[in-house]
Amino acid sequence: MALEHAFMYILTGNKSLADNTQELVLSVLDIEDWVLEAHKPLKVDLGVANTASALGLIYDWLYEHMDDSLRKEIRNSLLNRALEPFRYISARKLEWWTMATHNWRSAICGGIGTASLSLLNEYDNFKQCLKEAIVGVITVFNRIGEDGSYDEGLGYWGYGIGMGVKFAEALKRTTKGLINLFKHPRLKRTGYFALYLYTPDGKCFNFSDCRYRPPLNWLVAKLASEYRDPYLQWLAWKIRSYNALYVIFYDDTLKPKVPDIPPYKVFKEIGVAVTRSGWEDESSYLGFKTGKTNAPHAHLDVNSFVFYAYGKRLIKDLGSWPYTLPNLGFFDKRERRWCYEANSTLGHNTLLVDGMGQRCGDDNYGKIVKSKFSDEVDLLIGDGASAYDNLLTKYNRWLIFIKPTTLVIIDDVASDVPRRFEIIFHPDGNLREDKESFTVINDDVYLKVIPVKPSSDEPRIMYVRRSITSYESRGGPTVRENLYFSISPLFKFKEYIFVTVMHANKGKEPKVKATIEQLTAERVSLKVCTANSEFHIDAYLRDFNLAFHKHELSNQV
C-alpha cells in the first residue's frame, strides 16, 4: 500500500499521497520485528527483505518531500535492521538461506540489494553489501534451466526470479549499464516458461506450491521490454493490470504479437511438458508433470496432468494450500507435509498403489521418456515408477492428445507382487457419474471420461471421494476440499494396463465410444468414435511408438 501511494505521488504530484505514504512508513518503522513469525529465530528473512526493498524505493521516490528527521529514521532502520545484519550474516554464512540456491536467496539478496542502492552514498559498507546481493541473485539465476524452466513452479518463479529482476533493473540504472545482470543467458530464456505455462483461461499450469492465477504480470512485462520480445509482450498485455511495477515496466512502444511459435514445449530439465491446440482463448491445453519429488515446493505429482478444452479447465491440479506455522509441519518433507492432500499424491491426477502414493527423496522422481508432436496428435510418455519406491517396477503413462478435444490415457503398470492399482482424477466443475462413465461440466463445456480398461465387463470399482481438511494456517482457520473420482480393477494384479478416454464438447454432452481391438503386454489397439471422427490408435508399449489414423464421419456415434 505504501509503495503504491508513493508511486501515485510520483505520477501525479499529489502531496496528500506523499503524506499518506509517510504515515504508512511510520507505522512500518514502529513494527518491533520485521522477521516473520514463521521464520524466527532467523535475523534476516523474506519479511526483512520485502520491507527493506519497499522502504528503499519510497526513500528514493519521496526523498525531496521528506523532512530530515524522517529521512534519518528510515536510513537508520534500513542500516540497522536490514542492510548490516544481511551483510554480516551473508558474508559469514551464518543462516541457512546464505547457501540456498532457490527463491529465498534471490528474494533476500534482491530485496536487500535494491534497498542498498537507495543509500548509495550514505552507507559505509555499501560495496560489500552489494557484492553479497549480486552473488546471491546470480546464484538463483543459475538455477534457471538451460531451457528457461524453473523447478519451484511458476509462483516461485515470479517471486524468486522477480525479486532478482527488480534488483537487476535498479542496479543497471544506477550503474548506467556497467553492471547488467540481464546479460545472464538463462534469464534471457526464462520468459518462455511463463508463456508456455499460461493457460487459455488466463491463469497458469499451477504445479507445486503455486496458486491458480496468471504469471506475474510486471515480470513478464519487464522481460518483454528488456529483450524486445513481441510474444512476451502479447502475454504481458493479456495479463495486464495497473499496479506500480507493471506500469513502470510495460513498454507500449513494443508491439505485441500473437505467438506463431510451436504450441508445445518440453522442459526436460524439470520433467514438464505442455501442448495446446492454439493460442486462442478457447483453445485446448494439456500440461504434464513428472520431475523431482524433492525440489523446493514440489508435490508428489509424478505423471500428473491437467486438461482444458474450449478454454475451460476440466481436469485440475489442487495447487497450493495455505501455509501453516512450523508446528503444523507444512514443510516437513519427512512426513507431515504429505498429510496435506494438495501436496500428496491424493491431490493429483496420477496413480495410487494399495491406496498409497509417491515418496519424497533423491531417488524418487519421474522423467519424460518420449515426446512427439504433430498437427493432429501429440504424444507424451512419462516414467514414474521410481517415485513409488519399491512398490512398482513399471509405471509408464501415455498421454495421447488428439486435437483439439480428445485425450487418451494409457497407464502401463507393474509390480513384483499383486497390488491394487487405482488412477485418480480431479474434476474442475460439477461431476456426474453413472455405471459406464464420468462427466465433468464446467460452465457450458462437458468432458466425458470413459474407463475403457478396466471395462464394464470385468470386476472394477468406480469411486467418487470428497474430503474436507480443516487446519490452522498462517491466515487463521482454513478449510479445503478435495474431490476426485477414481478407477481401478476390483482385484490385485502384478501387471495392469489402464485405458481411459476423455472427450470434450461445448454446449451439450459429447458423444463418444471407445473399443479396445487388441491388448497385450506389447500393444494396445484402440478405436475411438466421436460425433464427427473415428480414430485408430496403436500404442507399442515397449518401444514407445504410436500409430494414428483418423477418418471423418457423419454423425455415426
Protein Blocks (a to p, Z undefined) as FASTA:
>chain_A
ZZmmmmmmmmnopaklmmmmmmmmmmmmmpmblcdfklpccfbdfklmmmmmmmmmmmmm
mmmmpcfklmmmmmmmmmmmmmmmmmmmmmnopafklmccbfklmmmmmmmmmmmmmmmm
mcfklmmmmmmmmmmmmmmmmmpcfkopafkbjklmmmmmmmmmmmmmmmmmmnnomacc
klpmklmmmmmmmmmmpcfkopacdehjdddddddfklmmmmmmmnopaklmmmmmmmgc
fbfklmmmpcfkbccdddfbdfbdcdfknopacddfbjcfkbccddddebjfkbghiacf
ehiacddeehiafbdcebjaddddfklopmmmklmmmmpmklmmmlpccddeehiacddd
fklccddfbdcddfkbccddddfklmnojmbgbdcdddddddfkbccdddddddfbdcdd
ddddddeddddddfkbccddehjaccddddfbdcfkbccdddddddddddddfkbccddd
ddddddddfbdcfbdcddddddddehiacddddddfbdcfkbccdddddfkbccdddddf
knopacddddddehkZZ
